[in-house]
């Protein structure tokens, strides 16, 4: 069940600020900071402890998630453990297993300290600022699945809402649980100065080390460590992973009145896979706890008691151990059911993949506003010299999720943005009903005049402000009926609308970004194509587009002379 934000977020932000922890507003239901010119522009660098500014921020964005600045300013840094599946050549990562290995090698577990359960199944540990700079890192310093957040970094703090709809929840209480210092081995692994590395080598002398740790301290990698898989999650079968995902989803979506029973039943079913070693028990506990902590919070009762939830999970797993579940040896079609659909680079997607893609594109288009009038998309078009009234029926407006993920992997939602939508269809050569296949979404900034700056919350990478959603191969936005042999083919929604205004007698089609033109199917009647909006494309890419559109030479493909960008908000 997706949570609905309320006044508890402002109340939590105010309480954290009163403790001397610097806070700032993040997008409702997301991890990205809000951004508004001349008010709040610099994310974590604008974090405050002032009651005045906290009130200003949450008055402006009352549903904002609570960003908590880490580092010297707040007096703590954060260790973040997460579990990630293998993607392509990138191996799976299990931060909890990495911690177990490190604690065993050094003979010192992590101390009891304030922390958080994250709705994705991870965990935060808050540690006292050590008096020397702690660096932000992504699993390169402590090991697979372990990140750190320090000065310049941040976490979302309870009761913020994760993009998956669940809530962050404290382990302990900020009012009663102390923030402890980290063990010395943790600090020395993070710092890795020459003195630290020497200390680590002496401490670990004579021990067989995993590959990631041996590399970190400059020791030879044992052959056994190089051959060993990095985490247990790599050995989880598709069947067991699907079973875990299904039960966790069921728990997360259960409403008030049956939540305890749902959690107990899920733990019971998964306990049968734990006893047969199909699933690690720690993994089951972490995911079920995260799902339960994502339940709605009754303001009269407060948040869920983690001890109560742990008791239910423990009881369910224990009972499930008496009913073992073997992983079946499924037929090939059942194995494929739980594998992400992948295709070779440059190959054609399967019919099933195309069907799923088309459904996604149509869903976005069908949910659009009926008219552009008085929407941010209308303001965006007007700011770029296009009268919204003349844009035509193939343009719309909507609040759209920005989806981003590796090719072939399940994408994750980065956030929802207002967007100018352009409907892409595959058009018949002769009169006939077009087949809606996709939309080209141009994400809009709050000023209504430019495209949004979208950043990946994990890497900080700036992502393209446009995204094709659906089965876009061969599809286009058609502005004007094809008449004659010439066609203007544009690479963006606004560029297409501007071109249509400039050349009202010539058909204009919008085919997405330049790379999408490599898959454009042209009608037989077309003999002359002018590609507009490819100024920034390399000569090599232009050549590829010309060859793809020109086919056997029957079509002449031309590019207008390059011109310098004028800073406009092309869509």
Buried (B, 14 or more C-beta within 10 A) or exposed (E): BEBEBEEBBBEBBBBBBEEEBBBBBBBBBBBBBBBEEEEBEEBBEBBBBEEEBBBBBBEEBBBBBBBBBBBBBBBBBBBBBBBBBBBEEEBBBBBBBBBEBBBEBBEEEBEEBBBBBBBBBBBBBBBBBBEEEBBBBEBBBBBBBBBBBBBBBBBBBBBBBBBBBBBBBBBBEBEEBEBBBBBBBBBBBBBBEEEBBEBBEEBBEEEEBBBBBBBBBEBEBBEEBEEEEBBBBEEBBBBBBBBBEEBBEBBBBBEEEEBEEBBBBBBBBBBBBBBEEBBBBBBBBBBBBBBBBBBBBEEEEEBBEBEEBBEBBEBBBBBBBEEBBEBEEBEEEEEEEBEEEBEEEEEEBEEEBBEBBBEBBBEBBEEBBEEBEEBBBBBBBBBBEBEBEEBBEBBBBBEBBBBBEEEBBEEBBBBBBBBBBBBBBBBEEEEEEBBBBBBBBBBBBBBBBBBBEBBBBEEEEEBEBBBBBBBBBBBBBBBBEBEEEBBBBBBBBBBBBBBBBEBEEBBBBBBBBBEBBBBBEBBEEBEEBBBBBBBEBEEEBBEBBBEBBBEEEEBBBEBEEEEEEEEBBBB
